Amino acid sequence: MSFFFLAQLLFPKQFSYIFPWNYSRFSMKWLSGNTVFELLFPRLCSCCGNRLLQSESCICSYCIFHFPKTHYHLLPDNPVEEIFWGRVKLKSATAFLFFSKGSQYQKLIHQLKYQRGTDVGRILGQHLGSDLSNSRRFFNIDYIIPVPLHPNKEKKRGYNQSLIIAEGMSLSMRKPILDGNLYRKLENPTQTRKNRFQRWKNVEGIFDVRNATELKLKHVLLIDDVITTGSTLEAACHPLVQAGAEVSIATIGHVS
């Protein structure tokens, strides 16, 4: 029960003098439906933890406004592209946000990967896709391709976080997702706590494509959550390039 509604019940004359409009209808409407639920279980920003406004979803406007954007999508030869020099031929590469260890923005990806925060992934994907739509370097994308998980890992997690991001990007970029052609043929151990060389060896030869004809002469946008050394993305690029595709890369985070 709201403070105003309680005051109206206890002091009806005084209340009507202070608030001359028909407040009873307003207060009951205010207390009805989802509002009561939100009073008891408020929706909180997945980034800062503050209460969300009714018009906000998952991430508050303040946190969105202060996204630590890289703006790499506007910069040729940016630090993400430099990672792949001499390793695999790419048309363009970018990352949406700078990630520093323990930052509130890094926690968003942790929620997406390990806490079933799929709404977070879609919203981040929509914002990334919106930025790429304003870059000439990403205009002529034919397909958005999420980096696949091995079926065993996807079954355990319940979803592929890269596909969730791709779904958000598809909405804002109005580009189709091509899921299932690129696949992970080997189940490799996690990349966590491995050095650069160990990461590269861990993912060597683990990806392949099912239908090379579908990819030939297409410009595909390969999506992953975070780029660190680029080993997984490099391994995923090779079969796409061999199939005759032109490959660009986009991730949510760049860990430098």
Summary of the structure (lengths in Angstrom):
residues: 256
radius of gyration: 23.3
end to end distance: 49.8
largest distance: 80.2
contacts: 776
relative contact order: 0.14
helix: 45%
strand: 16%
